[in-house]
Amino acid sequence: MEKLKHNIYESPFCSRYSSKEMLYIFSEEKKFITWRKLWVALAKSQKELGLPITSLQIKELEDNVNIINYEIAKKREKIVKHDVMAQIYAYSQQCKNAAKIIHLGATSCYVTDNASIIIMKEALNLVKRKLLILMKLFSEFCLKFKDLPCLSYTHLQPAQLTTVGKRAALWLQDFYSDFEDLNQLIENLKLLGSKGATGTQASFLKLFKNDAEKVKLLEEKICGLMGFSKTVYLSGQTYSRKLDFKICSVLCGIAQSAMKFSYDLRILQSFKELEEPFEEKQVGSSAMPYKKNPMKSERITALSRYVITNILNPAFTAATQCFERTLDDSANRRIVIPETFLGVDSILNILINIVGNGIVVNEKIIEKRVLKELPFMATENIMMTATRNGADRQKIHEKLRNYCIKTSFNVKQNGEDNNLVETLLKDEELKLNEEELKAILKPKNFIGLSSKQVEDFLKEVINPILKKYELNNENLKKFELLV
């Protein structure tokens, strides 16, 4: 068996990236057990509404829900070429008394589509829990570094100053936006219900002798037994595949936020300002022993790209479903939906690892880079101070412009240090003294409301969510996730 494992293809999501929790949610076992639970719910509801189904038959079905006889189902599928019929046959072999009432009035999509929604909801809740953990970890980082000035960038060129915590709060805000979308999606999820072969519920109407009220009650009972409050209003044989697109869109949004963060961190690591955690025995390069490459961030970028491009599949599937249904959705959905979830799960695992194990903040490098650019940024404040001291504003503006151009040229072309401050102090016409310049050039004078923005965002937006879900350092372990 071990040799066979190495001689066949195995998805990297299984062997490298995704969690056991998410892998199980999309396992064959989980799917077939969910199918059987749906058959039990159908039989129970039909019995309660007066169909001739016995308690013994229900018990027999319930007793065998978790005992999947895979080999019998596999052999049967080779003959009938139909996975649902094969599973009905296998279930029937275990439930001799109940065999005749399994799947009564239903079409295949009763189990396949309802199970898809149930499984995706469970997967979305796992993503939600991991997003909550990530938001908690980011909030701690934001708070810790809310006052640490750093260069901000527009067009990837140095702009004004911000703080490390404020920048991280922008990352956090993106994930918060994803969390809101995810929450809304989960709250609005509906089961397909028992709609029949083309969505008209004709088979169930026949079973209940044209009693439309009982057909409606059947759906409501099944819905409650499966942990949902509503079914879709209308359907063909399947629920609208636009739902798959909506779900994958939210997952795609998380991947977008993750890629933005990973790109930023990779650039900042090249600046030596921030670094992702690097383990003691970790190897950065097989050729260059000194290298500490941002491998985890690069992996996030790679996986995010995969998830983002996957959104095309459910979009085309939704657009090409002819009339009440076609089967060209099936093979595509079997691959795309699980792997989009597995991709996002993998991304969140790496994010939690990076932020939870401590992003390295090189404060001295950050300060050095700030001080290198700050004299240029401070020229307007310098001009105002010089004018207040009696200098001519127009002349000072021209002087500062020429000094900046010359200093910038020497820094870029001659490799010299930024000596703008020294140059300004020597110019008596500017009427500036060293103490005034030092006061002007304090980095904290250039961060605006960065610190307060972080405090307010955490207080008003993030902390109430963390409190609502009782997410604190003491109970992080209850999520059974490695941080």
C-alpha positions as a printed Julia matrix, in Angstrom:
483×3 Matrix{Float64}:
   0.0    0.0     0.0
   2.84   2.39    0.85
   4.46   1.75   -2.54
   1.14   2.31   -4.32
   0.76   5.65   -2.55
   3.95   6.92   -4.16
   3.06   5.58   -7.62
  -0.19   7.48   -8.13
  -0.98  11.18   -8.28
  -2.07  12.77   -5.03
  -3.37  16.31   -4.8
  -0.96  18.64   -2.96
  -3.98  19.82   -0.98
  -4.09  16.37    0.6
  -0.38  15.86    1.18
   0.85  19.41    1.81
  -1.57  22.26    2.31
  -5.11  21.71    3.54
  -6.24  20.75    7.04
  -7.63  17.36    8.03
 -10.88  19.09    9.02
 -11.49  20.49    5.53
 -10.32  17.33    3.81
 -12.84  15.31    5.8
 -15.69  17.69    5.02
 -15.2   16.92    1.31
 -14.47  13.22    1.78
 -16.48  10.39    0.26
 -17.43   9.24    3.76
 -18.87  12.62    4.7
 -20.82  12.79    1.43
 -22.34   9.32    1.65
 -23.21   9.64    5.34
 -24.96  12.93    4.51
 -26.88  11.21    1.71
 -28.06   8.58    4.16
 -29.09  11.21    6.7
 -31.16  12.83    3.96
 -32.84   9.52    3.17
 -33.61   9.08    6.87
 -35.04  12.6     7.05
 -37.18  11.91    3.98
 -38.55   8.64    5.4
 -39.18  10.12    8.86
 -41.05  13.1     7.42
 -43.09  10.92    5.08
 -44.02   8.63    7.99
 -45.14  11.6    10.11
 -47.3   12.78    7.23
 -49.1    9.46    6.96
 -47.26   7.33    4.42
 -47.06   3.6     5.3
 -43.52   3.61    6.73
 -42.83   1.8    10.02
 -40.72   2.71   13.02
 -38.74  -0.49   12.42
 -37.82   0.67    8.94
 -36.73   4.08   10.26
 -34.59   2.44   12.96
 -32.97   0.17   10.43
 -32.06   3.16    8.28
 -30.71   5.1    11.27
 -28.64   2.15   12.53
 -26.78   1.93    9.22
 -26.22   5.62    8.5
 -22.53   5.54    9.4
 -21.74   2.05    8.1
 -20.98   2.62    4.43
 -20.44  -0.63    2.5
 -18.1    0.88   -0.09
 -17.2   -2.28   -1.97
 -20.81  -3.21   -2.7
 -21.54   0.36   -3.88
 -18.41   0.42   -6.05
 -19.26  -2.87   -7.75
 -22.84  -1.76   -8.32
 -21.76   1.58   -9.85
 -19.61  -0.24  -12.4
 -22.77  -1.98  -13.57
 -25.37   0.81  -13.41
 -23.03   3.77  -14.08
 -24.99   5.86  -11.57
 -23.52   6.8    -8.19
 -26.82   7.53   -6.41
 -28.45   4.29   -7.57
 -25.35   2.4    -6.49
 -25.54   3.92   -3.0
 -29.28   3.17   -2.77
 -28.51  -0.43   -3.67
 -25.71  -0.66   -1.08
 -27.92   0.9     1.62
 -30.74  -1.48    0.7
 -28.47  -4.48    1.22
 -28.03  -3.38    4.84
 -31.67  -2.39    5.37
 -33.77  -5.28    4.05
 -36.99  -4.09    5.71
 -36.55  -0.46    4.64
 -35.2   -1.17    1.16
 -38.52  -0.54   -0.57
 -39.05   2.93    0.9
 -35.53   4.38    0.49
 -35.55   7.45   -1.81
 -39.37   7.32   -2.12
 -40.58  10.01   -4.54
 -37.14  11.6    -4.77
 -34.74  12.25   -7.63
 -30.96  11.98   -7.39
 -30.54  15.68   -6.73
 -32.54  15.29   -3.54
 -29.42  13.77   -2.0
 -26.65  15.21   -4.19
 -27.76  18.86   -4.13
 -29.02  18.96   -0.56
 -25.82  17.25    0.57
 -23.73  19.76   -1.39
 -25.39  22.65    0.43
 -25.04  20.96    3.84
 -21.37  20.16    3.21
 -20.57  23.62    1.83
 -22.24  25.22    4.86
 -20.05  23.17    7.18
 -16.99  24.12    5.13
 -17.99  27.8     5.2
 -18.27  27.63    8.99
 -14.75  26.19    9.19
 -13.51  29.06    7.01
 -15.39  31.45    9.3
 -13.68  30.09   12.41
 -10.27  30.43   10.8
 -11.05  33.96    9.63
 -12.0   34.85   13.21
  -8.68  33.53   14.49
  -6.82  35.46   11.8
  -8.69  38.66   12.67
  -7.84  38.17   16.33
  -4.14  37.74   15.56
  -4.08  40.72   13.2
  -5.85  42.91   15.77
  -3.11  42.17   18.32
  -0.41  43.06   15.77
  -2.21  46.29   14.8
  -2.51  47.38   18.43
   1.12  46.59   19.22
   2.53  48.62   16.33
  -0.12  51.33   15.94
   2.36  54.09   16.89
   5.44  52.87   14.96
   6.03  55.28   12.05
   6.99  53.81    8.7
   7.1   54.87    5.08
   3.88  54.56    3.15
   3.9   54.06   -0.6
   1.82  55.22   -3.52
   2.78  53.91   -6.96
   5.28  51.81   -4.97
   7.23  55.01   -4.35
   7.78  56.57   -0.89
   4.86  58.84    0.01
   3.91  60.23    3.42
   4.36  58.37    6.68
   1.9   55.89    8.13
   2.42  53.37   10.94
   3.09  49.66   10.84
  -0.14  49.09   12.78
  -2.19  51.25   10.41
  -0.91  49.34    7.4
  -1.76  46.05    9.11
  -5.22  47.45    9.87
  -5.75  47.85    6.12
  -4.98  44.15    5.72
  -7.33  43.37    8.59
 -10.08  45.54    7.11
 -10.0   43.49    3.9
 -10.43  40.27    5.87
 -13.2   41.88    7.91
 -14.99  42.69    4.65
 -14.64  39.03    3.64
 -15.97  38.0     7.05
 -19.09  40.13    6.56
 -19.72  38.61    3.12
 -19.16  35.12    4.51
 -21.53  35.67    7.43
 -24.28  36.97    5.18
 -23.83  34.02    2.85
 -24.05  31.46    5.66
 -27.12  33.1     7.18
 -28.96  33.08    3.84
 -28.14  29.52    2.77
 -31.22  27.46    1.91
 -31.66  23.76    1.2
 -32.94  22.56   -2.16
 -35.61  20.59   -0.31
 -37.78  17.92   -1.96
 -38.54  19.4    -5.37
 -38.71  16.26   -7.52
 -37.34  15.5   -10.97
 -37.99  18.9   -12.58
 -38.77  21.06   -9.59
 -42.56  20.69   -9.77
 -42.87  18.28   -6.8
 -45.24  16.16   -8.94
 -44.04  12.83   -7.49
 -44.65  13.99   -3.91
 -48.03  15.42   -4.83
 -48.91  11.97   -6.19
 -47.67  10.24   -3.01
 -49.84  12.47   -0.84
 -52.91  12.13   -3.09
 -52.88  15.72   -4.34
 -52.54  17.2    -0.84
 -50.36  20.24   -1.59
 -50.21  21.19    2.1
 -48.55  17.87    2.96
 -46.01  18.39    0.16
 -45.16  21.74    1.71
 -44.96  20.25    5.21
 -42.66  17.51    3.91
 -40.1   20.09    2.87
 -40.4   21.94    6.15
 -39.86  18.77    8.17
 -36.84  17.68    6.1
 -35.43  21.18    6.38
 -35.68  21.17   10.18
 -34.19  17.69   10.53
 -31.17  18.77    8.47
 -30.59  21.93   10.51
 -31.95  24.51    8.07
 -34.86  26.93    8.36
 -35.73  27.43    4.68
 -35.6   25.84    1.25
 -35.14  27.63   -2.06
 -38.4   29.04   -3.39
 -38.07  27.63   -6.89
 -35.83  25.15   -8.64
 -35.53  22.93  -11.65
 -34.07  19.56  -10.82
 -31.14  21.31   -9.11
 -30.77  24.46   -7.09
 -29.6   27.37   -9.24
 -25.88  27.05   -9.89
 -25.61  30.77   -9.21
 -25.33  29.71   -5.57
 -22.06  27.92   -6.33
 -20.83  31.09   -7.99
 -21.8   33.18   -4.94
 -20.01  30.79   -2.59
 -16.88  30.65   -4.73
 -17.01  34.46   -5.06
 -16.76  34.89   -1.28
 -13.88  32.41   -1.2
 -12.28  34.29   -4.08
 -12.58  37.49   -2.02
 -10.62  35.9     0.82
  -7.94  34.85   -1.68
  -7.75  38.44   -2.98
  -7.2   39.78    0.55
  -4.6   37.11    1.22
  -2.71  37.83   -1.99
  -2.67  41.57   -1.22
  -1.18  40.83    2.21
   1.36  38.35    0.88
   2.51  40.71   -1.88
   2.95  43.55    0.61
   4.85  41.34    3.04
   7.14  40.03    0.3
   8.02  43.59   -0.75
   8.52  44.7     2.86
  10.78  41.69    3.45
  12.88  42.77    0.45
  13.11  46.2     2.15
  14.15  44.33    5.35
  11.37  46.12    7.27
   9.14  43.12    8.04
   9.83  39.41    7.74
   7.68  36.33    7.93
   8.7   33.92   10.73
  11.74  31.83    9.85
  12.23  28.62   11.79
  15.54  27.72   13.4
  16.34  24.8    11.08
  14.57  26.22    8.01
  16.58  26.39    4.77
  16.03  29.41    2.54
  18.04  28.32   -0.49
  19.93  25.22   -1.58
  22.61  27.41   -3.2
  22.77  30.5    -0.98
  23.02  29.63    2.74
  22.34  33.21    3.86
  18.94  33.46    2.14
  15.72  33.9     4.14
  13.13  33.83    1.4
   9.45  34.67    2.1
   8.42  31.15    1.13
   5.14  31.12    3.07
   4.0   34.41    1.58
   4.93  33.2    -1.87
   2.88  30.06   -1.26
  -0.1   32.24   -0.28
   0.3   34.15   -3.55
   0.43  30.93   -5.55
  -2.6   29.37   -3.89
  -4.55  32.63   -4.07
  -3.94  32.82   -7.8
  -5.37  29.31   -8.13
  -8.51  30.17   -6.13
  -9.07  33.48   -7.94
  -8.88  31.89  -11.39
 -11.23  29.09  -10.28
 -14.12  31.56  -10.13
 -14.54  31.24  -13.92
 -15.74  27.64  -13.58
 -18.91  28.21  -11.51
 -19.63  31.33  -13.59
 -19.7   29.32  -16.82
 -21.55  26.44  -15.16
 -24.32  28.75  -13.95
 -24.56  30.37  -17.37
 -24.81  27.14  -19.37
 -27.37  25.12  -17.38
 -30.06  24.44  -19.98
 -33.65  24.67  -18.78
 -34.32  22.52  -15.67
 -30.79  21.03  -15.68
 -27.98  19.45  -17.69
 -25.27  17.14  -16.41
 -22.28  19.14  -17.65
 -22.12  20.74  -14.21
 -21.38  17.49  -12.37
 -17.77  16.66  -13.24
 -16.8   20.33  -13.03
 -18.38  20.84   -9.6
 -16.78  17.67   -8.2
 -13.38  19.27   -8.79
 -13.87  23.02   -8.56
 -15.95  23.39   -5.4
 -13.89  21.15   -3.08
 -10.59  22.48   -4.41
 -11.66  26.12   -4.04
 -12.49  25.4    -0.41
  -9.28  23.42    0.07
  -7.33  26.3    -1.51
  -8.81  28.88    0.86
  -8.34  26.55    3.82
  -4.68  26.18    2.88
  -4.27  29.94    2.53
  -5.82  30.59    5.95
  -3.62  27.92    7.55
  -0.5   29.68    6.26
  -1.8   33.13    7.22
  -2.51  31.95   10.77
   0.98  30.47   10.9
   2.63  33.71    9.75
   0.67  36.15   11.9
   0.3   33.79   14.87
   3.98  32.91   15.07
   5.0   36.53   14.92
   5.78  38.74   11.94
   9.29  40.03   12.56
   9.36  43.85   12.75
  12.82  45.34   12.24
  12.25  48.68   13.94
  15.75  50.07   13.38
  15.58  49.41    9.64
  12.14  51.0     9.49
  13.41  54.06   11.37
  16.48  54.33    9.11
  14.34  54.22    5.99
  11.98  56.82    7.45
  14.79  59.22    8.32
  16.3   58.8     4.87
  13.12  60.13    3.2
  11.72  62.37    5.94
  13.71  65.55    5.12
  12.07  65.66    1.68
   8.62  65.11    3.16
   9.21  67.79    5.78
  10.05  70.58    3.33
   6.56  72.12    3.5
   6.71  72.26    7.31
  10.25  73.63    7.1
   9.1   76.34    4.68
   6.25  77.33    7.04
   8.61  77.55   10.04
  11.18  79.58    8.09
   8.47  81.97    6.88
   7.17  82.37   10.42
  10.73  83.26   11.47
  10.77  86.11    8.95
  12.04  84.56    5.72
  10.51  85.24    2.29
   8.18  82.35    1.44
   8.72  82.51   -2.35
  12.5   82.62   -2.06
  12.5   79.79    0.48
  10.32  77.63   -1.78
  12.82  78.02   -4.64
  15.78  77.34   -2.36
  14.19  74.19   -0.96
  13.28  72.98   -4.44
  16.88  73.34   -5.65
  18.32  71.77   -2.48
  15.97  68.78   -2.8
  16.83  68.23   -6.47
  20.56  68.4    -5.8
  20.39  66.17   -2.71
  18.22  63.62   -4.51
  20.69  63.54   -7.4
  23.63  62.95   -5.06
  21.78  60.19   -3.22
  20.73  58.38   -6.41
  23.69  59.02   -8.7
  26.64  59.33   -6.31
  25.48  57.02   -3.54
  25.77  59.78   -0.93
  23.75  59.99    2.28
  20.81  62.34    2.48
  22.46  65.51    3.87
  19.53  67.87    3.25
  19.23  68.74    6.96
  22.87  69.74    7.22
  22.53  71.82    4.05
  19.51  73.65    5.39
  21.18  74.46    8.71
  24.1   76.1     6.89
  21.82  78.44    4.97
  21.42  81.53    7.17
  18.66  82.94    4.97
  16.36  80.1     6.09
  16.55  81.37    9.68
  16.35  77.83   11.14
  18.14  76.42   14.16
  18.93  72.81   14.95
  16.31  72.48   17.68
  13.56  73.7    15.38
  14.62  71.26   12.68
  14.73  68.35   15.13
  11.22  69.21   16.31
   9.96  69.36   12.72
  11.64  66.08   11.78
  10.08  63.9    14.49
   8.43  61.03   12.56
   5.36  61.01   14.83
   4.52  64.49   13.52
   3.88  63.02   10.08
   1.62  60.01   10.8
  -1.61  62.0    10.99
  -4.42  60.09   12.69
  -2.91  56.66   12.02
  -2.8   55.61   15.67
  -6.3   56.81   16.44
  -7.7   55.23   13.29
  -6.31  51.86   14.4
  -7.69  52.26   17.93
 -11.13  53.3    16.68
 -11.31  50.52   14.07
 -10.43  47.85   16.6
 -12.74  49.27   19.25
 -15.76  49.91   17.06
 -15.54  47.14   14.46
 -13.22  44.23   15.28
 -13.44  43.86   19.06
 -17.26  43.56   19.12
 -17.01  40.65   16.66
 -14.31  38.92   18.69
 -16.37  39.46   21.84
 -19.52  38.13   20.17
 -17.78  34.88   19.33
 -15.91  34.88   22.67
 -12.63  34.73   20.79
  -9.83  35.46   23.23
  -6.43  33.99   24.01
  -7.87  31.57   26.58
 -10.33  29.83   24.3
  -8.51  29.85   20.97
  -7.79  26.17   21.63
 -11.47  25.29   21.44
 -11.27  25.73   17.67
  -8.79  22.85   17.59
  -6.59  24.69   15.14
  -2.84  25.04   15.35
  -1.87  28.7    15.53
